[in-house]
Amino acid sequence: MLYAALSGILAAATVLAVAELAGAFFTARARPLIALGSTFIDFTPLWLKNFAVETFGTNDKAALFAGMAVTIALLAALAGMLARYRWALGVTAVVVMGAVIIACVLTRAGAQPLDAVPTLLGTAVGIGVLRGLIRRIPAPESAAVIAVSGQPADSGFGPADAPAAVPASQPVSAGDGQNDGGAGAVIGSPSPAPQGRRPSRRGFFAAAGLTAVVAAAAATGGRAIAAARSTTASFRAALKLPAAVEPAPALPAGLQSPVPGVTPWLTPNADFYRIDTALSVPEVDAETWELRIHGMVEEEVRISFAELMDSDLVERHLTLTCVSNPLGGDLAGTAKWLGLPVRELLARARPTDGADMVLSTSIDGFSASTPLEVLQDDRDALLAVGMNDEPLPPVHGYPVRMVVPGLYGFVSATKWLIDMEVTRFDAQTAYWTDRGWAERAPVKTMARVEVPASFARVPAGPVDIGGTAWSQQRGITGVEIQIDDGDWQPAVLAEEASVDTWRQFSFRTPDLEKGNHTVRARATDPQDGVQTETRADTVPDGASGWQSVQFMVE
């Protein structure tokens, strides 16, 4: 059955590869790997998603994709074994796989019926590959006789009144239409191998290897063609950001903690965390991009990318944090954003009485529910087009995304934004609230020890402690450090850029004895006071508690 299982896996790979190649000539929505992967993520249990994010961090998609690949491989292996036993069952399994992929494609946001064509083509080719490989499966070496029907006499699949068997070495005339190769026909199987071509292990693996190479080439070629046909990269590279009407306030000196190893105060784009539901970065044409603001408004507003770029844009340094960030995690970052305040567009739309939420939607179907009052107050909630003096990187939402200080990203930071519906919390729900997360999620006050790292070994003497704290919209007024179970002592705060950016700290211990030690940190904000000690999981509205870091003095 190993040969049959491998045949099924290669047939499934061919379905996906050929569909990927054909999909390169359609829209990105027609590419099956994107649609299948996105649907896989949508239906992944919440506990597994949380485990992936907490365990793999920004590599969560690679982990989920690996899980998807294993699932497909197991199902494909089963299809191959069914095809070996009864060909009609194998064909049905491949057809069902194709139908599932088509359903995934057609249920993605903005899909059209023609987007099913690449998968239909891939399914047809996959059935042909499965047929060819099943026919080349060699007979077991222990088979000593061949039924006149071309079926192993001891296969157990032949009818009770099968003709008498003859020795395998005895020639069979060409005129009797039998296969002298000894592969054996299975009930409902495709036609046996041609006369005179005895299936062999070498022949099977040669065919399997060629199939794998062709499938890999098709998938790679599909991605290359799709990339070559995309105008996103070239348009973004040529895009020149306009000067801000309100440049970001000058940053004070002393923002960076003096402790070596503390994360940079300003996060480079390449290092900024990425947590979203898009398995593949959406391709968005900025020249045809349009944002629609509608729903409970007096006037529907539509704005193009060109109009947005011609608006009165402002620059602000803002810290974003992910609700999936565990204690001490690195799913937070600070950047300089360029964009249009959301409240200006909402003022044009004029929300009606009773509205209390804005449901923002991405081009890939993700949605976030943001309290309306948060987008109308004086905070710097932006429709961002720039990040650290360059157009938004594709992975961070190019061409336009939302940035809202004080809220976790899953209720505010919609990337690849195309739609904003003014509505009510009791009338609409968003992607993550449908999956058990909170509908409102203000950022919690948090202090993170970064130096020394967990289980670090440091030389005897004073130990430098350094890290970062945040409490967007409230600011950080103090950080305290506890060594082992000693008294809490104030850390030295670095300068603050604004209440919407994180603040770093440093602390030098007295001489510490050799051995294991523990450092804890807690922050204070002017509104809620000292950061709570009560530990909470990331679900449903963010982790809380005091982080502990163990290290050894040598």
N, C-alpha and C positions, 0 to 999 in steps of 0.2 A: 504493500500500500504506500510505501515511501515514494515510489515513482509517481503514483497517481496524485498524492498530496502535492508533490513538487509541480506536477503538471497544472494543478489548480492554481497554485500560487503564481506561476508564470503567466497563466491565462489572465488572472486578475491584474497583474502588473501590466500586461499588454492593454487591457481595457483602459486603465488609467493613463498609460503613456500615450496611446494613440489619441485618446480624447484630449489629453493635454496639448498634444501637437496640433490637432485640429482646432482646439479652442483658442489657440494663439491668433487665429484669423477672425475671431469673434470678439465680443466684449470680455472683460475680465470675469464677468459673472458666469460665462459659459465654461470656464476652466473647472473641471470636476474636482481637482484636488483642493481648490479653495472652497468650493461649495460643500464638499464632503467634510473637510476639516472644520469649517465653520459650524456646520450642523452637529458634528461630533462634539464640539466644544459646548454648543447650546444645550445638548442633552446629557453632558457629563454631570454626574451627581455633584451637588454643592460641596459635600465633604471632600470629594476627590479634587475639585478645583482648588479648594482652600489648601489641601495638602500639597498640591503642585506648586502653588504660589509660595507657601511658607517654606517648602523644601528646596525648590529650584529657583525661586525669585524671578528675575527677568528671563530665565530660561524655561519658564513654565510652559510656553508653547511648544518648545522642542520636546519636553517630557510628554505633553498631551498628544503631540503628533506621533511620538514613538508608541504610545498606547494605542492610538488609532491604527498604526501600521501592524502591530501585533494582532489586533482584533481582526483586521481584514485578512491577514495571512492565515489565521486559524479558520475563518469561514471559507476562504478560498481553498485551503487544503481539504476541507470537508467536501466542497463542491467537486474537487478532482477525484476523490474517492467514490463519490456518488456516480460520477461519469464512468469510472472504471467498472462499477457494478452494473449500472444501467444508464446508458447514454442519455436517454430522455431526462432523467433526473439531473444529470450534470448540466445539460443545456438549460433546463429550467432554473437551476441555481445561478448560472451566469446571467440569464435574462433578468432574474429577480435583482441581482446585484446592480445591473444596469438601470433597472427601474428605480431602485433606491437612490442611485446617484442622480438620475434625472429629477426625481422629486426634490432632492437637496438643491439642485441647480435652480429649479423653477420656483422654489419657495424663498429664494434670497431676494432681498429688496431690489426692485427695479428689473427683475428678470423678464425675458420675453420668450415666447414659444420656440423661436429659432435657436435659443441658447441650449436646447436639448440635442441639437444635431451632432456636436462632437461626441457626446456620450453614446448616442445611437451607433455612430460609426465605430467607436472603440469597442462596443459590445459585440458587433458583428465580427470584427477582426479577432476579438478574444475567443469567440466560439470556434473560429477556424483554428486558432492556435491550440486550443484545448483538444480538438479533434485530432490534429496532427501529432501532438505529444502522446495522447492515449494510444494511438495506433503503434507508436514506437516503443511502448513499454515491453521489455524483454520478459520471456517466460521464466519462471523459477528454474534454477539449475537442476532441481530434483525431478522435474517433469521428465518422465521416461517415455511416455507415449502421447500421441496426439490423436484426438478424435477425428474421424473422417470429416466432421463438420468444421474442423479447424479449432476445436475447443479442447483444452486439457481434460483428459479423461477423469482426473481426480479433482477438478475444480469445484465440484459441488453445485455448479450453476446449470449444468446440462439437464435436458429432460430425461426422465427415467428410461425411455425407449431409444436413447441415443444409439447410433450405429456403433458397431464394434470398433475397438481401437486397434491401431496398427502400430508397429514399432516406429519410433521417431526417425530411425535411420532409413526406413523404407520410403522410396520416392513415391510421390503422388503425381499422377499425370496432370499435365497442364489443362487437359480438357475437363477435369472434374471440378474445376473452379475452386479448389481448396488452397489454403495458405500452408506452405510447407515450412514456414518459419518457426512454428511452435509458440507464437505469442499467445494464441488462444483468443477466440472471440468470446465476449461476454454478452449476456442477454441485453439486447437493445443497443449494442456498441456500434461505433462507426465501422465501416468496411475494414477488413484486415489489411495488413501491409501488402504491397504488390508482390506478385509471384517472384520467387527467387531472392527476395530481400528479407532475410531472417532478422527480426528485431534483436538488437544486441545492446548490452549496457553501454558500450562505447558510442553506438549510434544514438541512443537516447540522450546521453549527456552532451553529445555534440549538438543535437537539435536544441536541447534545453539551454546550453550555453549561448548558442546563436540567438535564441529568443530573448534571453536576458540582455545581451548586448544591444539588440535592436530596440528593445523596450527602453533601456537606459538612454540610448541615442535619441529616441523619439521624445522622451520626457525632457531631456536637456535641450534638444532643438526647439521644443515648444516654448520653453522658458526664454531661450535666446531670441526667438522670433518675436515673442510678446514684448520683450524688453526693447528690441529694435524698433518695433512699431509704435511704442509708447512715446508720446511727446512730453510727458510730465517732466522727465529729467532735464531735457533741453530747455523747456520753458522756465523751469525753476532756476536753472543755471544762469539764464539771461535776465531774470527778474531783478530789478533794482528797487529796493525798498525806499519809500518816500521818507523825507525827514519828518520827525514827529513835531506836531504843533506844540506839544508839551513834552520836552525831553525828560528822561528819568532824573530825579534829583541827584545831585552829586553824592557819591558814596564817601562816608567819613573814613579817615585812616583808622587802622586798628580793628577792622572787622574780623580778621583771621586770628584764630587762636595761635599763640606762640609755640604750642606743643607740636613738635614734629610728628607727622602722621595723621593729624586731624584733617578731615575731608576739606577740599577747597571751598571757600565761602560761596563763590560763584561756580555753579556746576557746568562744565563744558557740555555742549550738545551731545557729543558722542558718549558721555558718561551718564547722561540723564536717564533715570529709570523709565522703563516702558512696561506698563501693564494694561492690556486692553483685550478685547475679544476677537480681534482680527488675526486670523492665522497667517494671512498674507496681506501686506500693506496695500490698501486700496489705491488704485490709480484714478486720480481725480484731475480732470481737465480744467484748469483755472480759467481758461478763456470762455468756457461755457458754464462755469460754476454759478449757481444762484442760491441765495438763502431766502426762504419763504417764512414769514412770521404771520401767523393766522390763528384762528380759534376764537376765543372770547376777547375780540378786539373790535374797535369801531372801524378800523381801516386796515385791510391786509397790506403788508409791506413786503416787497421783493427787492433785493439788492444784488447786483452783480459784483464780481471780483473787482472789475475796473472801478465801479462806483465806490466800493469799500476802500480801495487804495487811494481814491481821491478825497476821502473823508478826513476829518480832523482827528488824526491818530495820536495816541499818547503812548509814552514809554513808562514802564514800571518794573521794578524788581519785585518779584513775587516768589514765595516758596510754595510748592505743591507737595502734597503728601497723599499716599495711597492708603485706603482703608485696610488693605491686606498687609500693611507693614507690621510685623511682630515687634515686640520689645527689642530695641537695639538694632532693628532692621535698617536696610539702606534704601527703602522705597520712598525717598524724599529727595528733593532737589530745589535749587534756587536758580532762576534765570532772569534775564532782562527781556521782557515781552513788549512787543509793539502791536497795538490794536485799537479798535474803536470801543468805547464804553458801551456795554449792552443797553444801559438805561436810555441812551439816545435813540436807539431804534425802537425800544419799547414805548418811548414817549411819542414817536411818530405813529405807532400802531394804536395807542390809547386803549389799554386793557379795560374791560368793562367790570362793573361791580360784581363781586362774587368770585372772581378769578384769584387763585392763590398759588398756582404752580405753572412753570414753563417746562414742557416736555421737549427736550432737544434731541434730535435724531441724527445719526451718522449715516453716510452713504451705504455702509454695510449693514444697517439695520439696528445697530446699538442705540439705546436711548437712555437718557438720564432725566430725573425729576428734580428740578431746582426750585426752591421757594421763590415766588414772584418778588416778595419784598427784598430779598437778597440782591436781586438783579436790578432793583430800582433805587436802592439806597446809595450812599456816597462812596462805597467801597469800589475798588478798581476791578470790577468784573469786566472782562474784555472779550471781544471777538478778535483773537490774536492772529496776526499774519506773519510776525517776525519773532525770532528767538535768538537772543545773544547776537544781534546785529546781522542776522542772515534770515532769508525766508525760512519758514517752518520746515524742518526736515520732514520727509515723507512719514517716517515712523512716529513723528510727534504731531501729525494732523494736517500736513499740507493739503490744501492751501489755507484753510481756516479752521480754527478750533476755539473752544471756549476755555477761559481761564478765570476761575473764581476764587479769590482768597478766602480762607476761613471754612471751606467745605472740602470734605474728601472728594477725590476725583470721580468716584462712581456716581455722584449726584450732581456733578457740575462740569467736569472737564471733557466734554464730548469732543472727540477728534473727527476730522473729515466731515465737519458740520454741514448739513444741507437744509434742516428744517427746525423751526421752533414753534410749537403750538402752545398758546396761552390757554390754560385749562384749570382743572381743579384736582387736588389729590384724591378726592373721592370719586372722580370720574375716569382717571387715567392712571396707569402704573407703568413703571419703567423696567428696563432689562433686569437689573439686579434686585429690585424690590419684588419682582415676580419670583425670585429665587431665594427669598428669605432674608434679604438684607433690609436695613432701615430705609424709610423714604426720606428722612431728613438726617443729615450726618455732619454736624459741625466738627471741626478738627479738635482733638483732645490735646491738652498740654502734655508735652513729652520731653524728657531729657535722655540723651543717648551718649553713653561712654564709648569713645572710639579708640582711646589710648589709655592704658595698654589694651591690646586685643585679648580676647578670651584665651586663657591658658598660655599666655605669653610668659617668657622667662626674662626677668630683668635683673640687672646687677644690684648688689646690696647698696644701701644708701637711700637717699630721697628718691621718690618715684613721681614722675610727672604724669598727671591725669589730664586728659583733654577730651572735649566732645562738643556736641551741638544740641541745642534745645529749640523748640518752636511752640508757638501758640498763636497762630494767625488770627488777626483782628483784635487780639488782646495784648500781645507782646509778652516778652520775658523780662521780669524784674529781678529775678534771682535764681541761682542754682546752688544747691548744697550737695556736699560729698560726705559719704560715710565710709570709713575704712574698717573692715571687719564689723564688729558690733559696737564701735565707738560712737562718740557724739557726732552729730551732723555739724559740718563746718562750711562756711560760705566759700564758694569758688570765686575766682576773678572773672567777671564778665567782659567779653570783648565788646566793642562798640555795636550799636544797633543801627541798621539802615532804616527800618520802619517796623511797625507792629505786624506787617504782613510778610516779614522775612525772618528766617531763623537767626539765632544768636549763639555764638560759640563761647566756650568757657575753658578755664585752665585752673589747675590746682597742684601744688607741690606738697607731697607728704613729708613728714619727718622721716628720719632713718627707720626703715622697717627691718624687723628680724628676718632671717632666712626662713623660707617655708612658704606655704600657701596663704594667700590673702584674698579678700573679697572687697571690691569697691562698688558702691551704689551711688546713684545720682537721682535727684528729684528737682524739678523746676517749679517756679512760682510765677503766676501771672496776676495782674492787678485786679482782675474780675473774680476769678474763682479761687484764688489763693494757691496753696501748695498742691501740687500734683497728687492725685489720689494714689494710695498704696494698694487699693483693691485691684486685684488682677482680673482682667476680662479678656476673652478671646477676641479675635478680629471680627468675628460675626456677632451681632449684626451691624455694629456702628463703630468699629475700631478698637484696637487693643488699649489696655490701660494697666498701670502698675509701675513699680520701680524696677528698673533693669539692674541686674547684678552681674558683675564680671569677675571671674576668678583668674588670678595670675600667681606666678611663683617668683619669689626673690631668692637669688642664688648667692 
